[in-house]
């Protein structure tokens, strides 16, 4: 079993900086999301911001076994695309779309990773509900990331948050530990059993991802070797935060009030429960 790296105080402080940088990149991209903008243009904003911040893209050139190196600094997943969509000059955003943006930066020796699904103009009620449910599912999972809890508590929160509204958590991809490497142990599936799995400890840093489909949970990868889409062409949403577990609970390292709003995690959850 691969050991989970516990971060020191100095490492956590460094990851606060990389997390803040990652959230800045995502915010700037979000400010540019509107009909008629190409996904290539969004990647150019990411590249320029990473350069300004003095970091390196975590994604550009990244390679899984059997995959060609990833060719961009962001993943852009449009409508029925789940994750890993590749930016293109030919793909223009259209009013009513939803677009998931995943971006990460390597800064001062550590990675920060976050994702947000943006509405493009006015969107349909079912799309809005998907975004709301996926985002709240993420916050519920973050609330479960506390010392003494189990990894399964986090995974169960992701699954239950989606399924309680008749949606499906994506089972083919997962969140992950993060630090000096973009992908570290543990893997964090979007489904699981509460009370099972690794015991969570102060100093663990997790990139928790909520990935939810309106239809079934199944995915397939397109011929480009990267882009994953829903098999039933239903909408999919992605939200992600980098989170450190501290002695008194979770701290979101990629928090950004301008992007995510000023509501606390608990207020977000309560609002959802009272709907």
C-alpha positions as CSV (number, residue, x, y, z in Angstrom):
1,X,0.0,0.0,0.0
2,X,1.4,3.4,-1.0
3,X,1.9,5.7,1.9
4,X,-0.1,8.9,2.2
5,X,2.2,11.9,2.6
6,X,1.4,14.1,5.7
7,X,2.3,17.7,5.0
8,X,4.3,19.8,7.5
9,X,3.3,23.3,8.5
10,X,5.7,24.8,6.0
11,X,4.4,22.6,3.3
12,X,0.8,23.5,4.1
13,X,1.8,27.2,3.9
14,X,3.4,26.6,0.5
15,X,0.2,24.9,-0.6
16,X,-1.9,27.8,0.5
17,X,0.1,29.9,-2.0
18,X,-0.3,27.3,-4.9
19,X,-4.0,26.9,-4.0
20,X,-4.6,30.7,-4.1
21,X,-2.8,30.9,-7.4
22,X,-4.9,28.1,-8.9
23,X,-8.1,29.8,-7.7
24,X,-6.9,33.1,-9.4
25,X,-6.4,31.3,-12.7
26,X,-9.9,29.8,-12.5
27,X,-11.5,33.1,-11.6
28,X,-9.9,34.9,-14.6
29,X,-11.1,32.2,-16.9
30,X,-14.6,32.4,-15.5
31,X,-14.7,36.1,-16.1
32,X,-14.1,35.4,-19.8
33,X,-16.8,32.8,-20.2
34,X,-19.5,34.1,-22.5
35,X,-21.1,33.1,-25.8
36,X,-18.8,33.3,-28.8
37,X,-15.6,32.7,-26.9
38,X,-13.5,29.8,-28.0
39,X,-12.2,27.2,-25.6
40,X,-8.7,28.0,-27.0
41,X,-9.0,31.6,-25.8
42,X,-9.8,30.3,-22.3
43,X,-6.6,28.3,-22.4
44,X,-4.6,31.4,-23.5
45,X,-5.9,33.2,-20.4
46,X,-4.7,30.4,-18.3
47,X,-1.3,30.4,-19.9
48,X,-0.8,34.1,-19.4
49,X,-2.0,34.0,-15.8
50,X,0.3,31.1,-14.9
51,X,3.2,33.1,-16.4
52,X,2.2,36.2,-14.4
53,X,2.1,34.2,-11.2
54,X,5.5,32.7,-11.8
55,X,4.3,29.1,-11.9
56,X,4.2,26.2,-14.3
57,X,1.2,24.4,-15.7
58,X,0.5,21.1,-13.9
59,X,-1.4,19.9,-16.9
60,X,0.6,20.9,-20.0
61,X,2.6,17.8,-21.1
62,X,1.1,15.6,-18.4
63,X,1.1,12.0,-19.5
64,X,-0.8,8.9,-18.2
65,X,0.5,5.5,-19.3
66,X,-0.7,4.9,-22.9
67,X,-1.7,8.5,-23.4
68,X,-0.1,11.2,-25.5
69,X,1.1,14.2,-23.5
70,X,-1.8,16.6,-22.6
71,X,-1.6,19.6,-25.0
72,X,-3.1,22.4,-22.9
73,X,-3.0,24.1,-19.5
74,X,-6.7,23.6,-18.8
75,X,-9.3,20.9,-19.3
76,X,-12.5,22.2,-20.9
77,X,-15.5,19.9,-20.6
78,X,-18.6,21.1,-22.4
79,X,-22.2,19.9,-21.7
80,X,-22.0,16.1,-22.0
81,X,-18.2,16.0,-21.6
82,X,-17.2,14.9,-18.1
83,X,-13.5,15.6,-17.8
84,X,-10.3,16.2,-19.8
85,X,-11.8,18.0,-22.8
86,X,-9.1,19.6,-24.9
87,X,-9.3,23.4,-25.8
88,X,-9.8,24.2,-29.5
89,X,-10.0,27.2,-31.7
90,X,-13.0,25.6,-33.4
91,X,-15.1,25.1,-30.3
92,X,-17.1,28.2,-29.4
93,X,-19.2,28.6,-26.3
94,X,-22.9,29.0,-27.0
95,X,-25.6,30.5,-24.8
96,X,-27.2,27.8,-22.7
97,X,-24.0,25.7,-22.5
98,X,-22.4,24.6,-19.3
99,X,-18.6,24.4,-19.3
100,X,-16.4,22.7,-16.7
101,X,-13.0,24.2,-16.4
102,X,-10.2,22.3,-14.5
103,X,-6.9,24.0,-14.0
104,X,-3.8,23.5,-11.8
105,X,-0.5,25.2,-11.2
106,X,2.8,24.1,-9.9
107,X,4.2,26.9,-7.7
108,X,7.1,26.9,-5.3
109,X,7.3,23.1,-5.4
110,X,3.7,22.3,-4.9
111,X,0.5,21.8,-6.9
112,X,-2.8,23.6,-6.5
113,X,-5.8,22.1,-8.4
114,X,-9.4,23.3,-8.7
115,X,-12.4,23.1,-11.1
116,X,-15.7,24.9,-11.6
117,X,-18.6,24.4,-14.0
118,X,-19.8,27.7,-15.4
119,X,-23.1,28.6,-17.0
120,X,-22.8,30.3,-20.4
121,X,-25.5,32.9,-20.3
122,X,-28.9,31.7,-19.2
123,X,-29.2,28.0,-18.8
124,X,-32.1,25.5,-18.6
125,X,-33.5,24.6,-15.1
126,X,-32.2,21.0,-15.3
127,X,-28.7,22.3,-16.0
128,X,-28.9,24.8,-13.1
129,X,-30.1,22.0,-10.8
130,X,-27.2,19.9,-11.9
131,X,-24.7,22.6,-11.1
132,X,-26.3,23.3,-7.7
133,X,-26.4,19.7,-6.7
134,X,-22.8,19.0,-7.8
135,X,-21.5,22.0,-5.9
136,X,-23.3,21.2,-2.7
137,X,-22.1,17.5,-3.0
138,X,-18.6,18.8,-3.0
139,X,-19.1,20.9,0.1
140,X,-20.7,18.0,1.9
141,X,-17.7,15.9,1.1
142,X,-15.3,18.6,2.3
143,X,-17.3,18.8,5.6
144,X,-16.6,15.1,6.0
145,X,-12.8,15.5,5.6
146,X,-12.0,15.7,9.3
147,X,-9.5,13.9,11.5
148,X,-10.8,10.6,12.8
149,X,-13.3,10.2,9.9
150,X,-12.7,7.7,7.2
151,X,-12.0,8.3,3.5
152,X,-15.3,6.5,2.8
153,X,-17.2,9.2,4.6
154,X,-15.9,11.7,2.0
155,X,-16.7,9.3,-0.9
156,X,-20.2,8.6,0.5
157,X,-21.0,12.3,0.8
158,X,-20.2,12.7,-2.9
159,X,-22.3,9.7,-3.9
160,X,-25.3,10.5,-1.6
161,X,-25.3,14.2,-2.7
162,X,-25.8,13.2,-6.3
163,X,-28.1,10.2,-5.9
164,X,-30.4,11.9,-3.5
165,X,-31.5,14.1,-6.4
166,X,-31.7,11.3,-8.9
167,X,-28.4,12.0,-10.5
168,X,-25.3,9.7,-10.9
169,X,-21.8,10.2,-9.6
170,X,-19.2,9.4,-12.2
171,X,-17.4,6.2,-11.2
172,X,-14.6,6.0,-13.8
173,X,-12.6,9.0,-12.4
174,X,-11.7,10.2,-9.0
175,X,-10.2,12.8,-6.8
176,X,-6.7,12.3,-5.4
177,X,-4.1,13.3,-2.9
178,X,-1.9,16.3,-4.0
179,X,1.3,17.9,-3.0
180,X,4.7,17.8,-4.7
181,X,3.1,15.5,-7.2
182,X,-0.2,16.4,-8.9
183,X,-1.6,12.9,-8.2
184,X,-0.7,11.4,-4.9
185,X,-2.4,8.8,-2.6
186,X,-5.1,8.4,-1.7
187,X,-7.5,8.0,-4.6
188,X,-10.9,9.6,-3.8
189,X,-13.7,7.9,-5.7
190,X,-17.1,9.7,-6.0
191,X,-18.8,6.8,-4.3
192,X,-18.2,4.6,-1.2
193,X,-19.3,3.4,2.1
194,X,-19.3,5.6,5.2
195,X,-17.1,4.4,8.0
196,X,-14.8,2.5,5.6
197,X,-11.3,3.2,4.2
198,X,-8.3,5.0,5.4
199,X,-8.5,7.0,8.6
200,X,-8.2,10.7,7.9
201,X,-5.4,12.6,9.7
202,X,-4.3,16.2,10.2
203,X,-1.8,17.2,7.5
204,X,-3.4,15.3,4.6
205,X,-4.1,17.4,1.5
206,X,-6.8,16.2,-0.9
207,X,-8.0,17.3,-4.3
208,X,-11.7,16.4,-3.8
209,X,-13.8,16.2,-7.0
210,X,-17.5,16.1,-7.4
211,X,-18.4,14.7,-10.8
212,X,-22.1,14.2,-11.5
213,X,-24.2,13.2,-14.5
214,X,-27.8,13.9,-15.1
215,X,-28.2,10.4,-16.6
216,X,-26.3,7.2,-15.9
217,X,-22.8,7.1,-14.5
218,X,-21.1,5.6,-17.5
219,X,-18.3,7.3,-19.5
220,X,-16.4,6.7,-22.7
221,X,-13.3,8.3,-24.0
222,X,-13.2,9.9,-27.4
223,X,-10.7,9.2,-30.2
224,X,-8.4,12.0,-29.0
225,X,-7.5,9.8,-26.1
226,X,-8.5,12.3,-23.4
227,X,-12.0,13.7,-23.6
228,X,-14.5,11.6,-21.5
229,X,-18.2,12.0,-22.3
230,X,-21.4,10.5,-20.9
231,X,-22.6,7.5,-22.9
232,X,-26.2,8.7,-22.9
233,X,-25.3,12.2,-23.9
234,X,-26.7,13.6,-20.7
235,X,-25.2,16.7,-19.1
236,X,-22.2,16.4,-16.7
237,X,-20.8,18.8,-14.1
238,X,-17.5,19.0,-12.2
239,X,-16.5,21.0,-9.1
240,X,-13.2,20.6,-7.3
241,X,-11.3,22.1,-4.4
242,X,-7.8,21.4,-2.9
243,X,-8.4,20.9,0.8
244,X,-6.0,20.4,3.8
245,X,-7.2,18.5,6.8
246,X,-6.3,20.4,10.0
247,X,-6.8,19.4,13.7
248,X,-10.0,21.5,13.8
249,X,-11.4,20.4,10.4
250,X,-10.9,21.1,6.7
251,X,-9.5,24.3,5.1
252,X,-10.1,24.9,1.5
253,X,-6.8,26.0,-0.1
254,X,-8.5,27.0,-3.4
255,X,-11.3,29.1,-1.8
256,X,-12.1,32.3,-3.7
257,X,-15.1,34.5,-2.7
258,X,-15.2,36.2,-6.0
259,X,-15.6,32.9,-7.8
260,X,-17.5,30.7,-5.3
261,X,-19.5,33.4,-3.4
262,X,-19.4,34.5,0.2
263,X,-21.6,31.8,1.7
264,X,-20.0,29.5,4.1
265,X,-20.0,25.7,3.4
266,X,-22.6,25.1,6.1
267,X,-24.9,27.9,4.7
268,X,-24.6,26.3,1.2
269,X,-25.6,22.9,2.6
270,X,-28.5,24.3,4.7
271,X,-29.9,26.2,1.7
272,X,-29.8,23.0,-0.3
273,X,-31.5,21.0,2.4
274,X,-34.3,23.6,2.8
275,X,-35.1,23.8,-0.9
